[in-house]
Amino acid sequence: MNNPEEYIQVSDTTDIELGNSVSVNVNGTKILICNTEEGFFAVQDRCTHALIPLCGGFIQGTLISCPLHGAVFDLKTGEVMAPPAFEDLQTFKLKIEGTSVSVQNPDA
């Protein structure tokens, strides 16, 4: 049985410039780590509308837009903010220690 508080180191804060994101694979789950003016956030790296990666989507504040059809999601909550998506994104807990970025194990 996995420890629900298990975090897996996935990146370094210095590798993700402000307003950018990086996609990581954690135990077969694609997770998008986003650097915003309000901090780092982690969501599933798959638009719930077109099922394509959100990596490379435009980040403004704590919102990200899908690069294909422009659906907008709140990175804090995963909530859909603009269509064509209607299903929220899954979010993941992050832990920042120094410059190390760790995400909670999605299998926990």
Secondary structure, DSSP 8 states (H G I E B T S, - for coil): ---TT-EEEEEEGGGS-TT-EEEEEETTEEEEEEEETTEEEEEESS-TTT----TT-EEETTEEE-TTT--EEETTT--EEETT--S---EE-EEEETTEEEEE-TT-
